[in-house]
Amino acid sequence: MQEDYFDDLTDTRGGYAVMILAAAIGLMGTACSGSDSGTKTTTASSSAAAASPVDSATLPTLVPTPAGTQTTKGPDSIADNGVHLHFQVTGAPTDVMSAYKAALEGKGWALTTVVTSGGGGGGGATYTGTNGAAYGVFDGGGYQDKTYMDVCAWPVKPANPDCRRGDR
């Protein structure tokens, strides 16, 4: 009986139209669904992937020294041919980190703000970014007029870009 139903549909022009419409609706549902493959490409990551790795000896030259720096420690070698620097800066944390973001952008870093905070005299920010193939993590915060910053840079983005906080 079911075979007769489908035979009747395909024997008429209307039946073909119904089958074509059903196929079109199925394709549209697939094309317009909200699911993705889990891979998202951005312009910044594509250009970083295409760029040649940076010589680890030149990484410190890509990292500006923050204005108002009182103490600098490093550069120290870290995993994946990276470098770590620590800065103690005189200045309100929110102001220092905003100025440092501008200084990084002036050196060619394309940055993403991970987090910012402020209020009650304290605050800080964490940025990640790329400069060609180089990858960096820029983390700072403090209270009143003292800001502590940890900066890590690698020739290419490592699998685990862990920028541990240095001695304070």
N, C-alpha and C positions, 0 to 999 in steps of 0.2 A: 504494500500500500504506500509506503514512504517513497519507493522508487517511482510509482506513478505520479506522485506529487512533483518530484523533481523533473520527471520527463515532461509533465505539463508545463512547468515553468520554462524549460529550455525550448519547448516547441513554439512558444509565442514570443513576439517582440517584447511584450511587457515583462516576460520572465527574464530575458536578457538584461533589460534595464534594471530590474530588481537586483540581479546578481552583480552587475557593474556598480550600482549604487552601494551595495553591501561591501564590495571590495574597496571602494573609494573611502568609505567611512572607516574601515579597518586601517587603511594606510594613514589617513589623517590622524586617527587616534594614536598611532605609533609615532608619527612625526611630531605631534604636539604634546606628547606626554612630558611630564616634569622630570623624568629620570634622565640621568646622564651616565657616562662611563666612569665617573669618579676622577677624571683627569681634566684639569682646567689649565689652559695656557694663557699666560699674560705676556704682554709685549716685553716687560722688563726681564722675565725669566728666559724668554727666547733669545734676547740680545745677549744676556749673560752666558747662556749656553753656547752661543756662537763665538764669543770673545775668547781669546787665548788666555790661559792662566797667567796671573801676575807673579813675577818673581818675588818670593817671600822676603827677600832682602829689601825690596822697595815698599813693602806694605806700610812701614811707619811713615813714609812720606805722603801717603794718602790720607793720613789721620791728622787733622789739625789739633794744635794745642789750644785748649779753651782759654778765652780771655780771663784774666784774674787768677790764673793757676799759681798756687803757692808751692805745691809739691808734685813732682812727676816721678813715677816708678815704672821702670821698663824701658824699652820693650823686652818682654820675656817671651821665650818660645813656648808655644802650646801645641796641642795635638794637631795633626793634619797640616803641618808647616805654617801654622798661624802665629800671630803675635798678640800679646796682651799688654795693655798700658793701663796705669791707674793714675788718676789726677785728683788732687784735692784743690778745690777752687773756692775762692772767697766770692760769695754772692748768693742771693736767694735761689734755691733750687729750680723753681719754675722759670725764672729769668735766665739762669745759666743754661738750662737745657734747651730753652727756645733759641737762645743765641748760638748754641752749639749746633743745633739742627741747621740753622742758616749757614754756619761755617762749613758744615759737611756738604751741604748742597752747593756751596761755592767751590768746593774741591771736586765736584762732579758726582757726588753720591746721589742715587735715586733712593729715597727713603720711604719706609712704611712705619707709621707710628703704631707700636704695639700697645702701649698704655701710657697715660699721663695721670698725674694726681697733683693736688695742691690744696692749700687751706691751712689755717692755723699756724702759719709760719713754716710749714714743711711742704714737701712735694718732690716731684721728679718725673722722669719719663724714660721709656725704653724705645729705641728705634732699631730697625734692621734695615739693611740696604745693600745695594750693589754699586760698584764703580768698575765698569767693564765686567770682567769675570770675577773680580774680587768681591768678597762678601763680608759684611761687618755687622756686629752687634754693639750697640752704644747704650749703656745703662747708667743712669745717674739719679741721685736723690740726696736729700739731706734735710736740714732744719736751720731756720733763721738765715745766717750768712755763711753757712758751710755746706758745700755740695761735694759729694764724693762720686767720681765717675770711673767706671770700668769699661774699657774699649777693647774689643777683639776684632781682628781682621784676618782673613784667610785668602789664599790665592784663588780659590774657587769655593763655593758653598760646600761645607763638609756635611756628612750624613747627620752628625749631631753637633750643631753649632752651639756648644756649651761655653759661655763666657762667665766663668766663675768670678765672684767678687774677690778682689785682692785685699791685702793687708790694709787696714785703716789706721 
